[in-house]
Amino acid sequence: MKKTLALTAALLSAGILTVNISAADHHNAAQHAQSWASIKEAVATLKPTEGNKTEGTIRFTQDGDKVKVVAHVTGLTPGQKHAFHIHEFGDASSKDGSSAGGHYNPEGHQHGLPDASQKHAGDLGNLQANDQGVAHYEITVQNISIAGVKNPIIGRGVIVHAKHDDGGQPVGNAGGRIAMGVIGIAGAPKK
């Protein structure tokens, strides 16, 4: 069996063997793509990185070609701004948040604040903590999608940083990662 698979793979890669995909397989692939495109809500639950206490919930809602982002985060430094970004990977396995990789930047733009004409797809700006260390933040962006063609975010990471994002290069001088979460498909919001 292993020899047969190896021979088949070699023949396919050499262009000697071709595989015809049936109309049913095309239909199944189209249905699968359509079901992903129908996902309109996503959520990330933030957990603190080692030595921190920041946690919260971020909801993402697709509205046409825009995504509304609503964050509620606690355990921040009272009265301070904290950078807030989507990162490359939905890997929360490290204690310091490094497993989430860098900023999500599929288009190769320079870093920027939300009002910049070009920025990373993951650049969401800053959370402003009140005097109890709680932030409520809402922004609507056009450079991402939940699970569509334009920079999909399902399965990516969300990071809250120790410092504010000053817009500087390459990633806003935002400091350490104090909370992280993974963006997943959302169920119905709790009332």
C-alpha positions as CSV (number, residue, x, y, z in Angstrom):
1,M,0.0,0.0,0.0
2,K,2.8,2.5,0.9
3,K,4.6,1.7,-2.4
4,T,1.4,2.3,-4.3
5,L,0.8,5.7,-2.6
6,A,4.4,6.7,-3.2
7,L,4.3,5.7,-6.8
8,T,0.9,7.6,-7.3
9,A,2.3,10.7,-5.7
10,A,5.5,10.5,-7.8
11,L,3.4,10.1,-11.0
12,L,1.1,13.0,-10.1
13,S,4.0,15.3,-9.3
14,A,5.8,14.4,-12.6
15,G,2.7,15.2,-14.6
16,I,2.4,11.6,-15.9
17,L,-0.8,10.8,-14.0
18,T,-3.8,13.1,-13.9
19,V,-6.9,12.9,-11.7
20,N,-10.3,14.0,-12.8
21,I,-12.5,15.5,-10.2
22,S,-16.1,14.7,-10.6
23,A,-18.9,17.2,-10.7
24,A,-20.1,15.9,-7.3
25,D,-16.6,16.7,-5.8
26,H,-16.8,20.2,-7.3
27,H,-20.3,20.6,-5.9
28,N,-19.2,19.5,-2.5
29,A,-16.2,21.9,-2.5
30,A,-18.5,24.7,-3.6
31,Q,-21.0,23.9,-0.7
32,H,-18.1,23.8,1.8
33,A,-16.8,27.2,0.6
34,Q,-20.4,28.6,0.8
35,S,-20.9,27.3,4.3
36,W,-17.7,29.0,5.4
37,A,-18.8,32.3,3.8
38,S,-22.1,32.1,5.7
39,I,-20.3,32.5,9.0
40,K,-21.1,36.0,10.2
41,E,-20.1,35.9,13.9
42,A,-16.8,35.1,15.6
43,V,-15.6,35.3,19.2
44,A,-12.3,35.3,21.1
45,T,-12.1,34.7,24.8
46,L,-9.0,36.4,26.2
47,K,-7.0,34.7,28.9
48,P,-4.1,36.3,30.8
49,T,-0.5,35.4,29.9
50,E,1.7,34.3,32.7
51,G,1.9,36.8,35.5
52,N,-0.9,39.0,34.2
53,K,-4.6,39.3,35.0
54,T,-6.1,40.7,31.8
55,E,-9.1,38.8,30.4
56,G,-12.2,39.5,28.3
57,T,-14.3,38.8,25.2
58,I,-14.0,40.1,21.7
59,R,-16.9,39.6,19.3
60,F,-16.6,40.0,15.5
61,T,-19.7,40.5,13.3
62,Q,-19.6,40.5,9.5
63,D,-21.8,43.2,8.0
64,G,-21.4,43.3,4.2
65,D,-17.7,44.0,3.5
66,K,-17.1,45.4,7.0
67,V,-16.5,43.7,10.3
68,K,-17.7,45.2,13.6
69,V,-15.3,44.4,16.5
70,V,-16.7,44.8,20.1
71,A,-14.3,44.2,23.0
72,H,-14.9,44.1,26.7
73,V,-11.6,43.6,28.6
74,T,-10.8,43.7,32.3
75,G,-7.6,43.6,34.3
76,L,-5.9,46.4,32.4
77,T,-3.7,49.2,33.9
78,P,-6.2,51.8,35.1
79,G,-6.4,54.9,33.0
80,Q,-4.0,53.5,30.3
81,K,-4.2,52.6,26.7
82,H,-3.3,49.1,25.6
83,A,-2.6,47.9,22.0
84,F,-5.0,45.4,20.6
85,H,-4.1,43.3,17.5
86,I,-5.1,40.2,15.5
87,H,-2.0,38.0,15.2
88,E,-1.1,35.3,12.7
89,F,-1.8,32.1,14.6
90,G,-4.6,30.9,16.9
91,D,-1.9,29.1,19.0
92,A,-2.4,29.8,22.7
93,S,0.1,27.2,23.8
94,S,2.8,29.5,25.1
95,K,2.8,31.2,28.5
96,D,3.9,34.5,27.1
97,G,1.7,34.7,24.0
98,S,4.6,34.3,21.5
99,S,3.0,31.3,19.9
100,A,0.4,33.6,18.3
101,G,3.2,34.9,16.0
102,G,3.4,38.4,14.6
103,H,0.6,40.8,13.5
104,Y,-1.8,39.3,10.9
105,N,-0.5,41.0,7.7
106,P,-1.4,39.0,4.6
107,E,-1.1,42.0,2.3
108,G,2.4,43.0,3.4
109,H,1.5,46.6,4.5
110,Q,3.4,48.6,7.1
111,H,1.9,48.8,10.6
112,G,-0.6,51.5,11.2
113,L,-3.3,52.8,13.5
114,P,-7.0,52.2,12.4
115,D,-7.3,55.5,10.5
116,A,-4.2,54.8,8.3
117,S,-5.0,54.2,4.7
118,Q,-2.7,51.1,4.7
119,K,-2.1,48.9,7.8
120,H,-1.8,45.3,8.9
121,A,-5.1,43.5,8.7
122,G,-4.6,42.9,12.4
123,D,-4.2,46.5,13.4
124,L,-7.2,47.4,15.6
125,G,-5.8,50.3,17.6
126,N,-5.9,50.8,21.4
127,L,-8.2,49.8,24.3
128,Q,-8.7,52.7,26.7
129,A,-9.0,51.4,30.3
130,N,-11.1,53.3,32.8
131,D,-10.0,53.9,36.4
132,Q,-11.0,50.3,37.3
133,G,-8.9,48.8,34.5
134,V,-11.9,48.0,32.3
135,A,-12.2,48.8,28.6
136,H,-15.1,48.7,26.3
137,Y,-14.1,49.2,22.7
138,E,-15.9,49.2,19.3
139,I,-14.5,49.6,15.9
140,T,-15.7,48.7,12.4
141,V,-13.0,47.8,9.9
142,Q,-13.0,46.9,6.1
143,N,-9.7,45.1,5.8
144,I,-10.7,41.7,7.2
145,S,-13.6,39.2,7.0
146,I,-14.8,36.6,9.4
147,A,-14.4,33.7,7.0
148,G,-14.6,35.3,3.6
149,V,-12.0,35.9,0.8
150,K,-10.7,39.2,2.2
151,N,-8.2,38.4,5.0
152,P,-10.2,35.8,7.0
153,I,-9.7,35.9,10.7
154,I,-11.2,32.6,11.9
155,G,-8.5,30.6,13.7
156,R,-6.2,33.5,14.2
157,G,-5.1,34.9,17.5
158,V,-5.9,38.2,19.4
159,I,-3.4,39.8,21.6
160,V,-3.7,42.7,24.2
161,H,-0.4,44.4,24.8
162,A,1.1,46.0,27.9
163,K,1.6,49.4,26.3
164,H,-0.3,51.6,23.8
165,D,0.2,51.3,20.0
166,D,1.9,54.5,19.0
167,G,1.7,53.7,15.2
168,G,5.5,53.3,15.0
169,Q,7.2,50.7,12.9
170,P,7.3,47.8,12.8
171,V,4.5,46.9,15.3
172,G,3.6,50.1,17.3
173,N,6.1,49.7,20.2
174,A,3.3,48.0,22.1
175,G,5.3,46.0,24.6
176,G,4.7,42.6,26.1
177,R,1.6,40.4,25.5
178,I,-0.7,40.5,28.6
179,A,-3.6,38.5,27.2
180,M,-4.3,36.2,24.3
181,G,-7.3,34.4,22.7
182,V,-8.2,32.4,19.6
183,I,-10.9,33.6,17.2
184,G,-13.5,30.9,16.7
185,I,-17.0,30.5,15.3
186,A,-19.5,32.1,17.6
187,G,-22.7,30.7,18.9
188,A,-25.7,32.9,19.6
189,P,-24.8,35.8,21.9
190,K,-26.1,35.4,25.5
191,K,-28.9,37.7,26.4
